[in-house]
Amino acid sequence: HVFKKDTSEAARIMLNVHHQGVGIAGVYTREIGETKMAIVHSMARKHQYPLRCSLEKVS
């Protein structure tokens, strides 16, 4: 549970990704965001999921 979302919030984010191609998992400092992104990429590779996670600077 990288982003500590409950089931309903995780489902809402997943549906946003499915329908709009993007979902916001959270707003973090750069260091924490990079760590969470690395964990997501590692888990996706391990389970062979075609998942992409990226960081965007908040303006």
Residue frames as a rotation matrix with the C-alpha (Angstrom) as fourth column:
HIS 1
0.575 0.818 0.000 0.00
0.818 -0.575 0.000 0.00
0.000 0.000 -1.000 0.00
VAL 2
-0.394 -0.878 0.272 2.38
0.895 -0.434 -0.105 2.60
0.210 0.202 0.956 -1.28
PHE 3
-0.664 0.157 0.731 -0.05
0.060 -0.963 0.261 5.54
0.745 0.217 0.631 -1.26
LYS 4
-0.923 0.258 -0.286 -2.13
0.335 0.170 -0.927 4.50
-0.191 -0.951 -0.244 1.80
LYS 5
-0.615 0.778 -0.132 -5.50
-0.742 -0.514 0.430 4.86
0.267 0.363 0.893 0.06
ASP 6
-0.350 0.588 0.729 -8.62
-0.343 0.644 -0.684 3.02
-0.872 -0.490 -0.024 1.20
THR 7
-0.526 0.126 0.841 -10.38
0.604 0.752 0.265 0.76
-0.599 0.647 -0.472 -1.28
SER 8
0.540 0.824 0.169 -12.89
0.717 -0.346 -0.604 3.35
-0.440 0.448 -0.779 -2.48
GLU 9
0.592 -0.400 -0.699 -10.25
-0.398 -0.900 0.178 6.06
-0.701 0.173 -0.692 -3.04
ALA 10
-0.529 -0.810 0.253 -7.96
-0.209 0.414 0.886 3.59
-0.822 0.416 -0.389 -4.83
ALA 11
-0.198 0.554 0.809 -10.87
0.828 0.536 -0.164 2.54
-0.524 0.637 -0.565 -7.05
ARG 12
0.789 0.488 -0.372 -11.65
0.274 -0.823 -0.498 6.19
-0.550 0.291 -0.783 -7.86
ILE 13
0.104 -0.846 -0.522 -8.03
-0.612 -0.468 0.637 6.82
-0.784 0.254 -0.567 -8.88
MET 14
-0.636 -0.334 0.696 -7.98
0.200 0.799 0.567 3.61
-0.745 0.500 -0.441 -10.94
LEU 15
0.255 0.819 0.515 -11.16
0.832 0.085 -0.548 4.62
-0.492 0.568 -0.660 -12.78
ASN 16
0.703 -0.114 -0.702 -9.67
-0.256 -0.961 -0.101 8.06
-0.663 0.250 -0.705 -13.52
VAL 17
-0.408 -0.912 -0.050 -6.64
-0.471 0.164 0.867 6.34
-0.782 0.377 -0.496 -15.03
HIS 18
-0.475 0.282 0.833 -8.87
0.587 0.807 0.062 3.99
-0.655 0.519 -0.549 -17.01
HIS 19
0.468 0.831 0.301 -11.16
0.807 -0.262 -0.530 6.72
-0.361 0.491 -0.793 -18.39
GLN 20
0.979 -0.052 -0.197 -8.88
-0.095 -0.972 -0.216 9.77
-0.180 0.230 -0.956 -18.58
GLY 21
0.623 -0.780 -0.062 -5.42
0.337 0.339 -0.879 8.20
0.706 0.527 0.474 -18.82
VAL 22
-0.505 -0.792 0.343 -4.19
-0.007 -0.394 -0.919 9.82
0.863 -0.466 0.194 -15.62
GLY 23
0.673 0.664 -0.326 -4.82
0.368 0.082 0.926 9.70
0.641 -0.744 -0.189 -11.89
ILE 24
-0.035 -0.663 0.748 -3.34
-0.548 -0.613 -0.569 11.61
0.836 -0.430 -0.341 -8.97
ALA 25
0.222 0.029 -0.975 -2.16
0.527 0.837 0.145 9.35
0.820 -0.546 0.171 -6.16
GLY 26
0.625 0.020 -0.780 -0.97
0.747 -0.307 0.590 12.18
-0.228 -0.952 -0.207 -3.93
VAL 27
0.678 -0.469 0.565 1.10
-0.123 -0.831 -0.543 15.30
0.725 0.299 -0.621 -3.42
TYR 28
0.785 -0.507 -0.356 4.48
0.590 0.438 0.678 14.71
-0.187 -0.742 0.643 -1.80
THR 29
0.444 -0.772 -0.455 7.88
-0.513 -0.635 0.577 16.30
-0.735 -0.023 -0.678 -1.43
ARG 30
0.417 -0.340 -0.843 10.19
-0.860 0.152 -0.487 15.48
0.294 0.928 -0.229 -4.33
GLU 31
-0.636 -0.763 0.115 12.20
-0.752 0.579 -0.315 13.00
0.174 -0.287 -0.942 -2.26
ILE 32
-0.439 0.559 0.703 9.16
-0.306 0.643 -0.702 11.08
-0.845 -0.524 -0.111 -1.01
GLY 33
0.595 0.685 -0.420 7.55
-0.598 0.028 -0.801 11.18
-0.537 0.728 0.426 -4.47
GLU 34
0.063 -0.665 -0.744 10.69
-0.915 0.259 -0.310 9.74
0.399 0.700 -0.592 -6.07
THR 35
-0.821 -0.345 0.456 10.82
-0.533 0.748 -0.394 6.97
-0.205 -0.567 -0.798 -3.47
LYS 36
-0.030 0.902 0.431 7.14
-0.289 0.405 -0.868 6.07
-0.957 -0.150 0.248 -3.97
MET 37
0.594 0.204 -0.778 7.59
-0.790 -0.038 -0.612 6.13
-0.155 0.978 0.138 -7.75
ALA 38
-0.418 -0.828 -0.374 10.57
-0.842 0.508 -0.183 3.75
0.341 0.238 -0.909 -7.49
ILE 39
-0.697 0.244 0.674 8.53
-0.324 0.731 -0.600 1.38
-0.640 -0.637 -0.431 -5.31
VAL 40
0.401 0.911 -0.091 5.63
-0.440 0.104 -0.892 1.43
-0.804 0.398 0.442 -7.80
HIS 41
0.357 -0.331 -0.873 7.95
-0.912 0.081 -0.403 0.75
0.204 0.940 -0.273 -10.76
SER 42
-0.730 -0.673 0.118 9.63
-0.678 0.693 -0.247 -2.12
0.085 -0.260 -0.962 -8.88
MET 43
-0.406 0.670 0.621 6.28
-0.229 0.584 -0.779 -3.70
-0.885 -0.458 -0.084 -7.94
ALA 44
0.570 0.638 -0.518 4.95
-0.634 -0.061 -0.771 -3.32
-0.523 0.768 0.370 -11.50
ARG 45
-0.063 -0.681 -0.730 8.04
-0.925 0.315 -0.214 -5.00
0.375 0.661 -0.650 -12.97
LYS 46
-0.810 -0.282 0.514 7.91
-0.520 0.750 -0.408 -7.81
-0.271 -0.598 -0.754 -10.40
HIS 47
-0.245 0.832 0.498 4.29
0.077 0.528 -0.845 -8.59
-0.966 -0.169 -0.194 -11.28
GLN 48
-0.817 -0.216 0.535 4.67
0.524 0.110 0.844 -7.79
-0.241 0.970 0.023 -15.00
TYR 49
0.338 0.917 -0.211 2.09
0.745 -0.397 -0.536 -4.99
-0.575 0.024 -0.817 -14.94
PRO 50
-0.275 -0.408 0.871 2.29
0.873 -0.486 0.047 -2.36
0.404 0.773 0.490 -17.70
LEU 51
0.711 0.560 -0.425 2.00
0.702 -0.606 0.375 0.45
-0.047 -0.564 -0.824 -15.17
ARG 52
-0.246 -0.756 0.606 3.61
0.634 -0.599 -0.489 3.87
0.733 0.264 0.627 -15.47
CYS 53
0.649 0.328 -0.686 4.06
0.744 -0.463 0.482 6.26
-0.160 -0.823 -0.545 -12.59
SER 54
-0.163 -0.721 0.673 5.51
0.727 -0.549 -0.412 9.75
0.667 0.422 0.614 -12.92
LEU 55
-0.165 0.011 -0.986 6.13
0.818 -0.557 -0.143 12.92
-0.551 -0.831 0.083 -10.96
GLU 56
0.095 0.169 0.981 4.91
0.701 -0.711 0.055 16.37
0.707 0.683 -0.186 -11.88
LYS 57
-0.867 -0.427 -0.257 5.89
0.489 -0.630 -0.603 19.60
0.096 -0.648 0.755 -10.21
VAL 58
0.239 0.943 -0.232 2.99
0.969 -0.249 -0.011 21.38
-0.068 -0.222 -0.973 -8.55
SER 59
-0.426 -0.415 0.804 2.87
0.560 -0.819 -0.126 25.03
0.711 0.397 0.581 -9.55
